[in-house]
Amino acid sequence: MAAILGLVLGVVAGIFLQPDIPIGLQPYLPIMVVAALDALMGAVRSYFERSFSDRVFVVSFISNVITATLLVFLGNQLGVGSQLSTAVIVVLGIRIFSNVSSIRRFIFKG
């Protein structure tokens, strides 16, 4: 319940405060969001499989975001930022859809 309350408060604060994102982080924000969604879908899947661990979720969340951001940063430094961004999005997208598929099978299987 605390997580849902925190999520609602965070969304409401974001809507009313409208924080500015630093220009240096703007190219990496979409990658960070997709990496965070991947960790979230993995957590939901493990919850349904009854193997959820909050420690694993936190480590997965932070490491996914940092790794994806560093890959895109490295791609930008090498001059292949858009190609590497696309690759990261595709890989994380496949993982997200795989997790959603497993969640759906679990829900409809009962």
Backbone as JSON, one array per atom type, in Angstrom:
{
  "sequence": "MAAILGLVLGVVAGIFLQPDIPIGLQPYLPIMVVAALDALMGAVRSYFERSFSDRVFVVSFISNVITATLLVFLGNQLGVGSQLSTAVIVVLGIRIFSNVSSIRRFIFKG",
  "N": [[0.83, -1.2, 0.0], [1.99, 1.18, 0.71], [3.75, 1.62, -1.39], [2.03, 2.14, -3.55], [0.78, 4.45, -2.65], [3.03, 6.13, -2.53], [3.65, 6.2, -5.25], [1.38, 7.49, -6.32], [1.55, 9.96, -4.97], [4.0, 10.86, -6.01], [3.4, 11.14, -8.75], [1.4, 13.11, -8.65], [2.87, 15.22, -7.47], [4.76, 15.6, -9.51], [3.11, 16.5, -11.58], [2.07, 18.93, -10.6], [4.36, 20.39, -9.76], [6.02, 20.38, -11.96], [8.84, 19.65, -12.75], [12.04, 20.69, -14.08], [14.05, 19.05, -16.43], [17.47, 18.5, -16.5], [19.43, 19.62, -19.26], [21.57, 18.01, -20.06], [20.76, 15.47, -19.28], [18.52, 14.9, -20.77], [18.68, 13.4, -23.3], [18.98, 10.86, -22.33], [16.86, 10.19, -20.72], [14.49, 8.85, -21.86], [15.58, 6.27, -22.24], [16.21, 5.59, -19.64], [13.65, 5.45, -18.52], [12.5, 3.3, -19.93], [14.22, 1.24, -19.14], [13.64, 1.21, -16.42], [10.95, 0.43, -16.53], [11.31, -2.15, -17.5], [12.55, -3.39, -15.29], [10.45, -3.12, -13.47], [8.38, -4.67, -14.66], [9.64, -7.14, -14.56], [9.69, -7.48, -11.8], [6.96, -7.66, -11.22], [6.35, -10.01, -12.59], [7.95, -11.85, -11.13], [6.67, -11.63, -8.7], [4.18, -12.81, -9.23], [5.1, -15.35, -9.72], [5.81, -16.08, -7.24], [8.37, -15.55, -6.27], [9.42, -13.14, -5.56], [11.72, -10.68, -4.51], [12.52, -7.97, -2.57], [15.04, -6.84, -2.38], [16.39, -7.84, -4.62], [14.82, -6.64, -6.56], [15.36, -3.87, -6.18], [18.13, -3.76, -6.7], [18.11, -4.71, -9.33], [16.55, -2.73, -10.57], [18.11, -0.37, -10.24], [20.56, -1.17, -11.42], [19.73, -1.8, -14.05], [18.88, 0.72, -15.02], [21.23, 2.26, -14.78], [23.06, 0.76, -16.36], [21.84, 0.76, -18.93], [21.79, 3.51, -19.43], [24.54, 4.12, -19.38], [25.39, 2.59, -21.58], [24.15, 3.94, -23.72], [25.32, 6.45, -23.38], [27.99, 5.77, -23.9], [27.7, 5.02, -26.57], [27.02, 7.52, -27.65], [29.43, 8.87, -27.24], [31.06, 7.44, -28.95], [29.99, 8.06, -31.34], [27.87, 6.66, -32.35], [25.39, 6.9, -31.23], [22.57, 6.95, -31.78], [22.11, 4.47, -33.0], [22.91, 2.68, -31.0], [21.14, 3.41, -29.0], [18.75, 2.6, -30.15], [19.21, -0.16, -30.23], [19.35, -0.76, -27.48], [16.75, -0.06, -26.67], [15.27, -1.91, -28.18], [16.15, -4.39, -27.11], [15.4, -4.12, -24.38], [12.69, -3.72, -24.78], [11.9, -6.21, -25.83], [12.35, -7.79, -23.58], [10.48, -6.62, -21.81], [8.02, -7.18, -23.11], [8.14, -9.96, -23.04], [8.02, -10.45, -20.28], [5.49, -9.33, -19.74], [3.93, -11.06, -21.25], [4.3, -13.46, -19.83], [3.12, -12.71, -17.41], [0.5, -12.29, -18.25], [-0.18, -14.91, -19.07], [-0.09, -16.18, -16.57], [-2.14, -14.86, -15.2], [-4.46, -15.48, -16.72], [-4.38, -18.21, -16.66], [-4.86, -18.81, -14.1]],
  "CA": [[0.0, 0.0, 0.0], [2.88, 2.34, 0.77], [4.3, 1.83, -2.73], [0.99, 2.76, -4.37], [0.64, 5.81, -2.14], [4.21, 6.86, -2.99], [3.51, 6.41, -6.69], [0.36, 8.52, -6.54], [2.1, 11.24, -4.52], [5.03, 11.25, -6.95], [2.76, 11.6, -9.98], [0.74, 14.39, -8.35], [3.91, 16.23, -7.3], [5.32, 15.87, -10.83], [2.15, 17.27, -12.38], [1.94, 20.28, -10.08], [5.63, 21.09, -9.66], [6.6, 20.39, -13.31], [10.29, 19.84, -12.63], [12.82, 20.77, -15.31], [15.08, 18.03, -16.57], [18.69, 19.12, -17.02], [19.65, 19.37, -20.69], [22.5, 16.91, -20.21], [20.08, 14.19, -19.04], [17.36, 14.72, -21.65], [18.79, 12.31, -24.27], [19.03, 9.57, -21.64], [15.64, 9.97, -19.95], [13.65, 7.76, -22.39], [16.24, 5.0, -21.98], [16.06, 5.33, -18.21], [12.26, 5.06, -18.27], [12.29, 1.94, -20.47], [14.95, 0.33, -18.27], [12.87, 1.11, -15.18], [9.77, -0.39, -16.83], [11.77, -3.53, -17.58], [12.71, -3.88, -13.92], [9.12, -3.21, -12.87], [7.69, -5.84, -15.21], [10.31, -8.31, -13.99], [9.25, -7.61, -10.42], [5.58, -8.14, -11.23], [6.42, -11.41, -12.98], [8.46, -12.65, -10.02], [5.63, -11.64, -7.68], [3.21, -13.84, -9.59], [5.77, -16.65, -9.6], [6.09, -16.2, -5.82], [9.81, -15.51, -6.02], [9.79, -11.73, -5.49], [12.6, -10.21, -3.43], [12.66, -6.52, -2.69], [16.45, -6.51, -2.61], [16.68, -8.13, -6.02], [14.15, -5.62, -7.35], [16.08, -2.6, -6.07], [19.39, -3.9, -7.42], [17.77, -4.82, -10.75], [16.09, -1.42, -11.02], [19.24, 0.57, -10.32], [21.55, -1.63, -12.39], [19.16, -1.65, -15.39], [18.9, 2.13, -15.41], [22.62, 2.7, -14.95], [23.67, 0.07, -17.5], [21.26, 1.26, -20.18], [22.24, 4.88, -19.61], [25.96, 4.1, -19.74], [25.52, 2.1, -22.96], [23.79, 5.02, -24.63], [26.38, 7.45, -23.25], [29.14, 5.27, -24.64], [27.36, 5.15, -27.99], [27.14, 8.94, -28.03], [30.84, 9.22, -27.28], [31.65, 6.79, -30.12], [29.34, 8.57, -32.55], [26.83, 5.74, -32.81], [24.4, 6.99, -30.17], [21.21, 6.59, -32.17], [22.05, 3.03, -33.24], [22.98, 1.98, -29.72], [19.87, 3.68, -28.31], [17.76, 1.71, -30.75], [19.5, -1.52, -29.79], [18.97, -0.88, -26.06], [15.29, -0.04, -26.62], [14.77, -3.19, -28.72], [16.41, -5.46, -26.14], [14.54, -3.92, -23.21], [11.31, -3.95, -25.22], [11.68, -7.66, -25.9], [12.24, -8.28, -22.19], [9.21, -6.15, -21.25], [6.93, -7.96, -23.69], [8.26, -11.32, -22.53], [7.49, -10.44, -18.92], [4.04, -9.1, -19.81], [3.35, -12.3, -21.74], [4.28, -14.4, -18.7], [2.12, -12.23, -16.45], [-0.81, -12.56, -18.84], [-0.43, -16.35, -18.98], [-0.35, -16.51, -15.19], [-3.45, -14.33, -14.81], [-5.54, -16.2, -17.38], [-4.29, -19.62, -16.28], [-5.52, -18.86, -12.8]],
  "C": [[0.87, 1.26, 0.0], [3.46, 2.66, -0.6], [3.29, 2.53, -3.64], [0.79, 4.21, -3.94], [1.82, 6.68, -2.59], [4.15, 7.17, -4.47], [2.51, 7.53, -6.98], [0.89, 9.89, -6.12], [3.17, 11.75, -5.48], [4.45, 11.79, -8.25], [2.1, 12.96, -9.76], [1.78, 15.5, -8.18], [4.54, 16.59, -8.64], [4.41, 16.72, -11.69], [2.11, 18.72, -11.9], [3.25, 21.05, -10.06], [6.32, 21.24, -11.02], [8.1, 20.63, -13.26], [10.97, 19.91, -14.0], [13.89, 19.7, -15.3], [16.32, 18.71, -17.12], [18.95, 18.71, -18.46], [20.58, 18.19, -20.91], [21.86, 15.54, -20.03], [18.96, 13.9, -20.03], [17.52, 13.6, -22.68], [18.7, 10.93, -23.61], [17.74, 9.23, -20.9], [14.75, 8.88, -20.54], [14.26, 6.37, -22.14], [16.09, 4.61, -20.52], [14.65, 4.84, -17.88], [12.01, 3.64, -18.75], [13.01, 0.91, -19.6], [14.22, 0.14, -16.94], [11.61, 0.27, -15.39], [10.14, -1.87, -16.94], [11.93, -4.13, -16.19], [11.36, -4.05, -13.23], [8.35, -4.42, -13.37], [8.33, -7.14, -14.71], [9.89, -8.55, -12.56], [7.83, -8.15, -10.35], [5.55, -9.62, -11.59], [6.9, -12.28, -11.81], [7.47, -12.68, -8.86], [4.6, -12.73, -7.97], [3.8, -15.24, -9.5], [6.16, -16.96, -8.16], [7.59, -16.29, -5.51], [10.32, -14.07, -5.9], [10.68, -11.48, -4.28], [12.8, -8.71, -3.62], [14.1, -6.11, -2.94], [16.84, -6.73, -4.06], [16.04, -7.07, -6.91], [14.92, -4.3, -7.34], [17.39, -2.66, -6.85], [19.14, -3.97, -8.92], [17.36, -3.46, -11.31], [17.26, -0.47, -11.24], [20.23, 0.12, -11.39], [21.02, -1.54, -13.82], [19.26, -0.21, -15.87], [20.33, 2.6, -15.67], [23.25, 2.06, -16.18], [23.14, 0.6, -18.82], [21.74, 2.68, -20.47], [23.71, 4.93, -20.02], [26.19, 3.57, -21.15], [25.21, 3.2, -23.96], [24.83, 6.15, -24.56], [27.62, 7.04, -24.03], [28.91, 5.36, -26.15], [27.46, 6.58, -28.47], [28.6, 9.35, -28.14], [31.54, 8.62, -28.51], [31.04, 7.26, -31.43], [28.27, 7.67, -33.11], [25.67, 5.72, -31.8], [23.01, 6.56, -30.57], [21.08, 5.1, -32.42], [22.07, 2.25, -31.94], [21.72, 2.22, -28.9], [18.78, 2.76, -28.84], [17.97, 0.28, -30.28], [19.06, -1.73, -28.34], [17.45, -0.92, -25.93], [14.7, -1.37, -27.11], [14.96, -4.31, -27.7], [15.5, -5.33, -24.92], [13.07, -4.13, -23.57], [10.98, -5.42, -25.31], [11.51, -8.23, -24.5], [10.91, -7.86, -21.56], [8.06, -6.98, -21.79], [6.97, -9.42, -23.26], [7.69, -11.42, -21.12], [5.98, -10.24, -18.91], [3.33, -10.36, -20.29], [3.25, -13.35, -20.62], [3.24, -14.0, -17.67], [0.72, -12.54, -16.96], [-1.15, -14.04, -18.75], [-0.76, -16.75, -17.56], [-1.76, -16.05, -14.79], [-4.58, -15.15, -15.43], [-5.52, -17.7, -17.08], [-4.96, -19.84, -14.93], [-4.69, -19.55, -11.84]]
}
